[in-house]
Amino acid sequence: MPDFYKLARKILFRLDAETAHHLTLDGMRWAERFGMLGHLTGSSPGPNPVESEIEVMGLKFPNRVGLAAGLDKAGIAVDAFGTLGFGHVEVGTVTPRPQPGNDKPRLFRLIEHEAIINRMGFNNPGVIALLRNLAESRRKFQGVLGINIGKNFDTPNERALEDYLACFQGVYAAADYIAANLSSPNTKGLRDLQNVETCRELITVLQRAREELAPKCSGKQVPIAIKIAPDLSNDQIRDLADVFSECRIDGVIATNTTIARDAIAGHPRAAEAGGLSGRPVRQRSTEVISQLRKFLDPNIPIIGVGGILSGEDAREKIEAGAALVQVYSGLIYRGPALVREILQALRPV
């Protein structure tokens, strides 16, 4: 039923964006549970064939296409996203303690721009509930699971590393890789952590924790990635690249949402606070990837995310220097067909 999502989108886009989001996740879970999701979406029953495998951060990814953090914050639909063809799924952002996030409304579609503005504010059930959810939702998924971690909104920045460490320790055994989110614009002061000194300290703290945790997890070495913003200057990108190279970080995710509004100037929602994602961030995200690749140790991989709404957009990220790509807003606008299109576009010649 190739047109199923087009029909579903017409209905979902008549609803409040956050309501539609939760209905979609719940629907996917149930459809997956009853073996219907692949038939409804025209998706293959699992990750891509062996010829699409790629090793990144020491992990074998079934293919280059992943789900970005933020769509499945609570880790309730991992198997379902695997059925859509994703080679990796990044859940979260999760914080040590549960929190409701910012006041509603906090999620807005800008349909003519194929964009989304969100100021969710790390709404999530906390580490303990996330792990409980993952035990139920990751029974068949054979791809790579990433867990994105952050700090609680009421934790002052001078104690932020304690939250990141607590999350890291809590999710370590369940994660294939862990991504530290320092770049969301929706938690007050979070982006202030995106400086050379704090990044160096955070990476060092997490790497030391990994040394302590690995022996307790049968020697499992969980890769650590940092997710950065698209709003950094080129000098800031170079400085962070130097720190990432010096500390031998395992990966960098580029980029998060943007606070810039140039691309949507004049839109009635342009003044809404929050991070802008989708097509308007595509070019800047690709520029950041290109800059990172120029300054970063060539052995450190980049995961490219931001404004991917076609196979060509994904190829652009790979050509700029990314090893993997992730989608979020593009999935909202294009549906599961986008995953298949990207897989086709990135298929080895």
Steps between C-alpha positions, in 0.01 A plus 500: 500500500749766383261793553409407860716769659366768266151421626614478862685831472187683386327383816793553735574850373147604598593426862720688742860404419579345838174304509574367151851406610380283787220343296749405230742339744221306669360393164840381383549298818170321461542442128845353566370282780238346270736465205320762291747790490709374209190433292347842572817692419639281223818457705732203499484288817841605629827686443658501158700220338858414587647706216379818675681428827752756619726512805491829689626567855602135513137391452345320203206700365263311265477815288584872517152629588393567856222660700610818676443552871185681603240302310496202737600670825371221722633206298158344436518418129847368415379183327248703301765738369714200414217369285502830308858417395712709737845358563528684829257665737601771748255535789478785752605757596468342844581672830576341838159592643166510315386845393195632314685747278389850410144631497271415209457578217863425422504330160410675174495400133605749232361299213595731213862487618492126580621600844423458869557727797515328837568616852423169668764540771621142546159362598578138586424226755851485648767232481325225697182518294695523173682177579171332586353614168801382302467152652156484336561689175834352389429132462559454127702801390839384373637847431697736721336671798623843604390669820511878516561648847456845652457688826185580693369853450545591867858375527732802497770498235774472761354158588400396148780245469349311793179453301683387188704255706190363675327446165810345349535253784129421494466424128846355433402133497201559271667729245705419192620862504426800721459856371537800732264779399660839569322681221125510555375860511201398712661454841611831645877537503572160347686637199734684736652157567612489136838653575850361479559460874167336582515267201848387592397437860178320402675269255769420757242424770300270272808322370615430856154370584518270198826353629324416825179371342645286221631219724154475659342463154715218362755747367243693295650830377211735426596778255442860610375771262434871550210676326570860397294797380487649150531851643870477588744728324773344287754593769292321762471195275876493452564535874256222585648281226840544663359386836319205344820395325713549811259296715449237231122521516331213318262708290336839444135556409443810285263665543219573742220751428572867434390822669551690173187621321637650176362219287146543633489879532146629464334174605233545771686247718846649447492670840426178688779409742671166451713304259425505129548177306421371154588647163610846628792348695627276218761733355649615830513145634693391191736796539573401861572143392738627233679728749525222758641260246767755411626539858406171667726198528414296187449190716211662689170446316222755461131417507320750277152623587299805403255565217516161330179468296630303202759250396699781342500692831646193671764458231596866549573430867713197413694695238561778756669248728234312698525125545135455601185710473197545724150628425218643709299782340537341158325190631207715615461657155593208276419191706666157465556555128783736596693219667475282191599792276811572707600136511474488123697824458780380728516145367856401407566511126 
